[in-house]
């Protein structure tokens, strides 16, 4: 089967800075792929290269099996000839055109079928009454919907979304990503979306491509990336984790909050152990066995779905206490100073080679 | 975006080259010119030109800085009766070209004028020997006239800088023990200094460009000298040599302006805007009112009332067929220039946006240097290539078809339009660029991915969004063309007068009263952009 979009050995520089380093990636028809990474990792550039908005410097871009850009042969199809829909971070709605004129901007002829499709979707989004208003009067969510419909209206072979929800507040973002996902799947469009929000990528994508400093770090499904991150970088994209760097001894790693299997790391190697807060579960007295470790609560916070507890190890031999985070579902708020026993779930423990980089907080 | 080099950037480069051509030909002519003209100039007039120009710049610079910054501070940080009116009224003198103010004050203040006449009647004096009265037609007079008409440049920029300053900074100054005066000199003024320097540089560029005032007052500046050497000594090479020296002055001003603009970065945007105003009471309020009233009175109200009364009295004499012919010329040339430079400004601006290459970005910088180059220099630089083109064309056509074509480009309206457009390109380009800067690049991306090519994107997205900026460009270029004097004096076709040259001619012949209607028409046109400016100044701030 021909892929909808294919990058082959893409490299890109802005001045002296390498933004993309030898990227190759294929996206299948109808697939929803997220490019996930921190700002400056090159994900937006990759997106713009697919649209033809950035001049390709090295490599080949194919759309639906045909060459859209080939740097070596100086081929670069103009963006207007690529049949690609793109939704911009700032939505880029034309302020001088009405909502309807914006959405129909990309339709060559007044194609009644497409117009009916648009009207249907406007109704689905509950914004039919806005068709003749100007974008300046719309709320963020409404603008987002209009921008999405405008990108989808010409029936593009590929839909590109550049941080589509970043301009919305958190509550609206969650609502919009459900709506957006549903509409895109119904339209059957192949989609490549850029985001820096791991949770968002997990929610929307069939496949997540994690990028770091111009390289692809790992590709996989949400479940796959969450449960088997290949590096500390990938693990850290999906929430803050407890991190302890130690040396492997007897195929185990000893950390202030427990001793764990070294998961195949070499003897004597410096490693960092990642433990997600949800892997550290405070136990009630009935649940706890005698041998469960104990720590002192420093503060606890109820976050709705779960409670987040900050804890401190109790006077180990070295004397210095180490703080760490734990989580328990529901409302669980032990007072600061109380001692609780806890259990660490090995499923949430990851061991990576210590690459010397400090985890950014 | 797909090809590095395309029609858009090529056109942008050609436009830039056309603006640069006059400057290059001035340099070329100056270098090739015979040494004896230069030696003659050095031994006779050059020293005087340099001294006079420098004194003029010094006087005007200090004057516009004090009046401009002072009134800007009063209207932005103080409250006193009438301040809301002064906010925009202080801009009014911008509408009156310096040369017209010069004619008017000469008219009022000369020996036969009403002021000296009244003084003689009152005191019983008979002749000029009986009393002392300042001579308006002097260097000091020229300084006064130019300060009165050019201080709004500083006022505008200093005012927006004062308004940008955050209240917290000034409050911090007060808490740290500064009184209001000390706070002004130690906090507000240093923060506004870059803006003031930019305003003064712009005013001084206009000073160097001025021909009408210095010619009328017989003040020997470079501009007057270029005109004299070219038309009276009949030496274009000499004129070009003077022009080159003048360009050194201009270069200093551009450098000062650029450095100051770079320095403007320390103007802070964040923080609470000024809500705190000094309430002026009693004598202080009276002083503030006077400080704001006098520039408006002498820069606008008084000259306008004189113009009106002359225009009323000499209505019949002035409103003859000549007036309409000159007005027609002015309208024709100004409209052509407004259209040409706006279209070219759009091509340059959009070309630079599309390619983003260093070359096209330089092209638009080069194309905007015209605003700094005095009209007389541009005229010298344009005359030469156009005459040579015409000469070759005539040789060619005579040989081939035995048909001398005469003047095709030089000495025609084309030369005028070329000269004006080269000078005012910066205005239209600046307007287009500030309009384009408000359109986020993702708009282009959106239009392109939705299937619109470059020209279609320009037509369907940029043009509608730029409409207000294009109209502004057309308006300000039109008005500046209506006022233009030095280029017109040197490049106009034989027997071709505009309102400006005809007013100047009449004033030189001491028949200014009869040309008052023409002057009034120029000022009336000049009021339009001032209204536009005053609306942004009062609307945008609060």
Interface residues (C-beta under 8 A of the other chain):
Chain A: X48 X51 X52 X53 X55 X76 X77 X78 X79 X80 X81 X82 X83 X84 X85 X86 X88 X89 X90 X92 X93 X94 X95 X96 X105 X106 X108 X150 X151 X154 X156 X160
Chain B: X1 X2 X3 X4 X440 X442 X443 X445 X446 X447 X448 X449 X450 X451 X452 X453 X456 X460 X461 X464 X465
